[in-house]
Amino acid sequence: MWRDAGQNWVLLVVALVFAVAIPVTANGQGRGGAARGGGLRGGTVEKVELGDHRITVYLPPSYASDTSRQFPVIYFLNDSDGGNDAMVDAIKSSADRLAGVQGFSEPIVVIPDAAATADLQRHAEDLVGYIDRNYHTFNARISRGIAGLSKGGDAAFHLADTRPDVFSALYLINAPGGDMASSVEANEANLKKLYAISVDVETKDPSLAANQQLHQALMRLHIPHHYEEYDAGSSNQPGERLERNLLPFFSKNLAAPANPTSPGVK
C-alpha cells in the first residue's frame, strides 16, 4: 500500500526511537548475546592435561584473530582447586568485558589445579615453560604476573618472593598466611625486584591481621606496594574485584609490547 510523505516521516521517527531504545550490556552485546562492536567475540577456555595435573587456560578475544600478537600471562592461584568452574567463569566474563576497553591489555590467564599449584611452587619453570611453548605469550618476566585468592594467595606470595626471575608483579586477595610478614625480611631483595605488588583484604576476613602485618613489614623495608582493606558487599566480593581491580592492575603493570593500546606502549 502506498503512503504519502507525511506518513513516511512518522515511520522514520518511530524507527529511530526504537533503534536508540535497544539496550546494550556492559560488554557491548544486545539481548541476543551477539558479538561486540567490531565483531569482537568473547574469549575461550581450554582444559589442559599436564602430567597428572589439570590446567585451565583462558584465551582473550583477540587471541584467535591476531596470531602474530604476543600476550601477557597472569597465573591465578585459586583458593583450593584452580579448576573451580565458578572462578573460571568469573575470570572469563570479567576479562571479556574489559577486552573492548581502550588501553586494556588482554591477558592469557592460567589457572592451575591444587596439585599443579603445589608443583608450581617447586618447579615454576615447568608450567611457565609449557605455557610459553604452546601459546602466543610474550616470553619474559616483565610480562608475567602471579595472583592468588585466599589459600592460593599464600602460594602466590611465596612464588613471588622466591622467583622474581619468573614473575614481575604480584596481586593478593585475602591471603591468610601467618608467615608472610616474616618472609618479607628474609626475601627483601627478591621482593624489591618486583615491579608491582598489590594486597587486598576484606575487613571481616580472618586473614585481616596477617595482611596488616604484611603491609607493615613491606612499609618498614620501603618495598613499594598498594594495600587496601575493603568492606564486604555485593560489589566487593572477590569475583567482582577481578574486573575492577586485579585485571586492570596487571594491564597497567605487565608489558604487552605487541598491543598498541597498552598503557606501557608509547
Secondary structure, DSSP 8 states (H G I E B T S, - for coil): ----HHHHHHHHHHHHHHHHHS---TTS--TT----GGG----EEEEEEETTEEEEEEE-TTTTT-TT--B-EEEEE-SS-TT-HHHHHHHHHHHHHHHTSTT----EEEEE-HHHHHHHHH-HHHHHHHHHHHS-B--SGGGEEEEEETHHHHHHHHHHHH-TTT--EEEEES---TTHHHHHHHTHHHHTT-SEEEEEEETTSTTHHHHHHHHHHHHHTT---EEEEE--STTSSHHHHIIIIIHHHHHHHS--TT-TT-TT--
